[in-house]
Protein backbone atom coordinates (compact mmCIF):
# COMPACT_ATOMS: atom_id res chain seq x y z
CA UNK A 1 0.00 0.00 0.00
CA UNK A 2 1.13 3.55 -0.56
CA UNK A 3 0.90 4.64 3.05
CA UNK A 4 1.01 1.48 5.18
CA UNK A 5 2.05 -2.16 5.25
CA UNK A 6 0.07 -5.30 6.06
CA UNK A 7 2.06 -8.26 7.38
CA UNK A 8 1.17 -11.66 8.77
CA UNK A 9 3.95 -12.81 11.07
CA UNK A 10 4.54 -15.68 13.42
CA UNK A 11 6.43 -14.46 16.47
CA UNK A 12 8.04 -17.05 18.77
CA UNK A 13 7.03 -16.66 22.43
CA UNK A 14 10.57 -15.74 23.49
CA UNK A 15 10.31 -12.43 21.54
CA UNK A 16 8.01 -9.57 22.36
CA UNK A 17 5.76 -8.34 19.55
CA UNK A 18 6.95 -4.75 20.02
CA UNK A 19 10.57 -5.96 19.84
CA UNK A 20 9.93 -7.72 16.50
CA UNK A 21 7.98 -4.80 15.03
CA UNK A 22 10.67 -2.35 16.16
CA UNK A 23 13.36 -4.49 14.56
CA UNK A 24 11.48 -4.75 11.25
CA UNK A 25 10.72 -1.02 11.17
CA UNK A 26 14.30 -0.09 12.05
CA UNK A 27 16.02 -2.39 9.57
CA UNK A 28 13.60 -1.57 6.75
CA UNK A 29 14.01 2.18 7.33
CA UNK A 30 17.79 1.85 7.14
CA UNK A 31 17.53 -0.26 3.98
CA UNK A 32 15.11 2.15 2.29
CA UNK A 33 17.22 5.17 3.22
CA UNK A 34 20.31 3.53 1.75
CA UNK A 35 18.66 2.32 -1.46
CA UNK A 36 16.07 5.02 -2.17
CA UNK A 37 17.68 8.10 -0.64
CA UNK A 38 21.20 6.88 -1.53
CA UNK A 39 22.49 7.50 1.97
CA UNK A 40 25.61 5.64 2.94
CA UNK A 41 25.23 6.09 6.69
CA UNK A 42 22.43 6.41 9.21
CA UNK A 43 21.15 9.84 10.17
CA UNK A 44 20.11 10.25 13.79
CA UNK A 45 16.86 12.09 14.45
CA UNK A 46 15.13 11.34 11.15
CA UNK A 47 12.00 9.19 11.03
CA UNK A 48 10.73 7.00 8.22
CA UNK A 49 7.90 5.03 9.83
CA UNK A 50 5.13 6.50 11.95
CA UNK A 51 5.20 5.72 15.66
CA UNK A 52 3.11 2.78 16.74
CA UNK A 53 1.44 -0.09 14.96
CA UNK A 54 -1.69 -2.24 15.08
CA UNK A 55 -1.25 -5.84 16.20
CA UNK A 56 -3.82 -8.58 16.59
CA UNK A 57 -3.80 -12.33 17.06
CA UNK A 58 -4.94 -14.63 14.29
CA UNK A 59 -6.36 -17.70 15.98
CA UNK A 60 -8.60 -19.82 13.78
CA UNK A 61 -9.07 -17.16 11.08
CA UNK A 62 -5.57 -17.25 9.58
CA UNK A 63 -6.77 -17.99 6.04
CA UNK A 64 -9.34 -15.17 6.20
CA UNK A 65 -6.61 -12.75 7.27
CA UNK A 66 -4.30 -13.98 4.52
CA UNK A 67 -7.09 -13.37 1.98
CA UNK A 68 -7.74 -9.90 3.43
CA UNK A 69 -4.07 -8.94 3.05
CA UNK A 70 -3.86 -10.49 -0.42
CA UNK A 71 -6.97 -8.64 -1.69
CA UNK A 72 -6.60 -5.33 0.17
CA UNK A 73 -5.03 -3.38 -2.70
CA UNK A 74 -7.77 -4.47 -5.13
CA UNK A 75 -10.46 -3.54 -2.62
CA UNK A 76 -8.96 -0.09 -2.01
CA UNK A 77 -8.86 0.55 -5.77
CA UNK A 78 -12.51 -0.54 -6.05
CA UNK A 79 -13.55 1.80 -3.22
CA UNK A 80 -11.70 4.72 -4.85
CA UNK A 81 -13.62 4.07 -8.08
CA UNK A 82 -16.92 4.10 -6.17
CA UNK A 83 -15.96 7.38 -4.50
CA UNK A 84 -15.68 9.05 -7.91
CA UNK A 85 -19.45 8.83 -8.30
CA UNK A 86 -20.25 10.68 -5.07
Backbone bond lengths (Angstrom), bond angles and torsions (degrees), N, CA, C in turn:
res aa  C-N    CA-C-N  psi(-1)  N-CA   C-N-CA  omega(-1)  CA-C   N-CA-C  phi
1 X - - - 1.440 - - 1.528 108.61 -
2 X 1.293 115.44 156.99 1.467 119.88 -176.88 1.519 113.02 -68.64
3 X 1.332 117.57 -32.61 1.453 118.98 -173.65 1.522 114.94 -123.73
4 X 1.325 118.27 4.97 1.459 120.32 176.80 1.528 110.46 -162.03
5 X 1.306 115.80 171.08 1.464 122.01 -176.42 1.523 109.06 -128.01
6 X 1.331 116.00 135.40 1.461 121.21 171.08 1.519 107.64 -103.84
7 X 1.318 117.31 134.75 1.465 121.34 178.22 1.523 109.01 -140.51
8 X 1.320 115.87 145.05 1.454 121.69 172.72 1.519 105.83 -117.66
9 X 1.325 115.92 110.97 1.459 121.78 -174.82 1.518 110.99 -120.47
10 X 1.297 115.15 151.56 1.457 121.76 169.80 1.521 106.89 -109.77
11 X 1.315 116.32 117.50 1.463 121.48 -176.64 1.529 108.54 -108.49
12 X 1.335 117.45 120.46 1.472 119.65 177.29 1.526 110.75 -61.24
13 X 1.323 117.47 147.94 1.474 120.74 -176.83 1.523 114.96 -58.66
14 X 1.325 117.92 -22.97 1.468 118.89 -177.96 1.530 112.62 -75.33
15 X 1.353 118.04 -10.20 1.463 121.95 178.17 1.515 109.75 -110.46
16 X 1.298 116.61 142.27 1.454 120.96 174.15 1.523 109.70 -80.59
17 X 1.324 116.55 146.19 1.461 120.51 -179.77 1.528 110.28 -60.04
18 X 1.327 117.35 -43.90 1.471 119.74 -179.60 1.528 111.26 -63.21
19 X 1.332 116.99 -33.83 1.462 121.44 177.84 1.536 109.96 -64.61
20 X 1.316 117.13 -44.83 1.470 121.47 -179.36 1.528 110.57 -67.06
21 X 1.323 117.12 -45.85 1.461 120.50 179.68 1.529 110.30 -62.76
22 X 1.325 117.26 -42.85 1.462 120.69 177.77 1.515 112.16 -60.82
23 X 1.316 116.59 -40.47 1.467 121.30 178.62 1.527 110.59 -63.70
24 X 1.334 116.58 -47.76 1.467 120.82 -179.33 1.525 110.62 -62.60
25 X 1.327 117.44 -45.00 1.458 120.63 -179.65 1.528 110.94 -64.72
26 X 1.322 116.90 -41.27 1.460 120.18 -179.38 1.517 112.88 -65.99
27 X 1.332 115.95 -50.26 1.469 119.87 -178.26 1.521 111.84 -66.43
28 X 1.332 117.64 -38.18 1.467 119.35 179.70 1.529 111.10 -69.62
29 X 1.327 117.83 -36.30 1.466 120.68 177.61 1.527 110.77 -64.01
30 X 1.321 116.53 -42.55 1.468 120.31 177.53 1.521 110.39 -62.55
31 X 1.337 116.59 -45.65 1.463 120.90 -179.65 1.532 111.02 -61.69
32 X 1.337 116.62 -46.73 1.464 119.50 -179.15 1.526 111.87 -65.51
33 X 1.314 117.16 -37.61 1.466 119.83 177.91 1.524 110.75 -64.21
34 X 1.315 116.35 -38.93 1.470 119.60 -178.81 1.522 112.66 -74.58
35 X 1.320 117.85 -34.65 1.467 119.90 -177.07 1.530 112.40 -90.66
36 X 1.317 117.68 -41.31 1.472 120.45 -177.13 1.515 112.23 -86.75
37 X 1.324 116.83 -44.78 1.462 120.44 -177.57 1.532 111.73 -91.85
38 X 1.316 116.58 -0.62 1.468 123.47 178.79 1.520 112.53 53.79
39 X 1.313 115.80 41.46 1.459 120.55 176.68 1.517 108.50 -93.71
40 X 1.301 115.84 137.15 1.460 120.27 -177.83 1.524 112.56 -95.28
41 X 1.329 117.34 -11.30 1.453 120.18 178.36 1.520 109.19 -140.81
42 X 1.298 116.29 165.84 1.464 121.16 -179.49 1.524 110.12 -79.51
43 X 1.324 115.79 145.70 1.449 121.32 178.18 1.515 108.58 -114.09
44 X 1.310 116.61 117.48 1.455 122.28 -178.42 1.526 109.22 -71.05
45 X 1.325 116.53 141.15 1.455 121.17 175.31 1.507 115.17 91.71
46 X 1.325 118.61 -5.46 1.456 120.65 177.63 1.520 109.00 -99.04
47 X 1.327 116.58 148.47 1.457 121.28 -176.29 1.517 109.84 -124.46
48 X 1.324 115.86 135.51 1.455 120.91 176.65 1.524 110.40 -104.07
49 X 1.323 116.13 -51.95 1.463 121.87 -179.40 1.525 110.41 -90.77
50 X 1.317 115.97 152.30 1.457 120.73 173.71 1.522 108.80 -71.14
51 X 1.319 116.20 155.93 1.460 119.86 176.24 1.521 109.06 -70.45
52 X 1.318 115.32 144.72 1.455 120.16 175.23 1.510 113.74 86.32
53 X 1.320 114.62 173.52 1.455 122.45 178.53 1.528 108.34 -165.49
54 X 1.313 116.32 167.79 1.460 121.42 174.01 1.516 107.33 -109.55
55 X 1.317 116.48 130.91 1.467 122.01 -179.65 1.517 108.05 -132.43
56 X 1.323 115.08 139.65 1.459 120.53 176.84 1.525 108.58 -145.33
57 X 1.312 116.21 158.32 1.461 119.70 175.90 1.519 109.56 -87.65
58 X 1.311 115.91 156.78 1.457 121.45 -175.52 1.516 111.65 -94.05
59 X 1.304 117.82 -51.55 1.462 120.81 -177.03 1.506 112.43 64.37
60 X 1.321 116.30 -134.38 1.458 121.69 -175.62 1.516 113.47 -78.71
61 X 1.325 119.11 -13.25 1.462 122.61 -172.93 1.529 113.80 -96.17
62 X 1.312 118.26 28.65 1.464 120.35 -176.07 1.524 111.79 -58.19
63 X 1.304 119.12 -44.82 1.464 120.53 -178.53 1.525 111.67 -65.10
64 X 1.331 117.68 -36.57 1.469 120.65 177.15 1.526 110.35 -64.52
65 X 1.309 116.94 -38.97 1.472 120.44 179.08 1.518 110.36 -70.12
66 X 1.329 116.94 -40.06 1.472 119.58 175.22 1.528 110.90 -58.74
67 X 1.322 117.50 -43.71 1.462 121.69 179.02 1.528 110.74 -64.22
68 X 1.334 116.71 -41.59 1.464 120.79 177.84 1.527 110.56 -57.90
69 X 1.322 117.01 -48.63 1.464 120.98 -179.50 1.525 110.22 -63.57
70 X 1.319 116.62 -44.23 1.460 122.43 -177.84 1.534 111.29 -61.68
71 X 1.334 117.51 -37.80 1.462 121.50 -173.40 1.527 114.16 -100.83
72 X 1.308 118.03 1.77 1.463 121.57 -174.23 1.523 112.52 -61.02
73 X 1.313 118.59 -43.75 1.458 120.98 -177.28 1.533 110.73 -64.51
74 X 1.328 117.41 -41.06 1.463 120.89 177.35 1.526 111.06 -63.70
75 X 1.322 116.43 -41.31 1.462 120.68 -179.77 1.527 111.51 -66.00
76 X 1.323 117.50 -40.45 1.467 120.49 177.77 1.525 111.04 -63.56
77 X 1.332 117.03 -40.19 1.463 120.59 177.87 1.525 110.27 -64.47
78 X 1.329 117.33 -39.90 1.466 121.55 178.70 1.536 110.63 -63.67
79 X 1.329 116.76 -43.11 1.464 120.60 179.81 1.529 111.63 -65.88
80 X 1.329 117.11 -35.56 1.470 120.08 177.05 1.520 110.32 -65.03
81 X 1.339 117.41 -39.36 1.455 121.11 177.75 1.530 110.58 -63.08
82 X 1.338 117.00 -42.26 1.461 120.37 178.72 1.523 111.22 -63.92
83 X 1.326 117.18 -34.84 1.462 121.40 -178.45 1.528 111.54 -67.74
84 X 1.308 117.87 -22.41 1.467 120.60 178.78 1.526 111.72 -64.61
85 X 1.302 117.55 -25.79 1.464 121.83 -176.61 1.521 112.94 -89.30
86 X 1.288 118.58 1.28 1.466 121.09 -179.83 1.499 111.87 -84.88
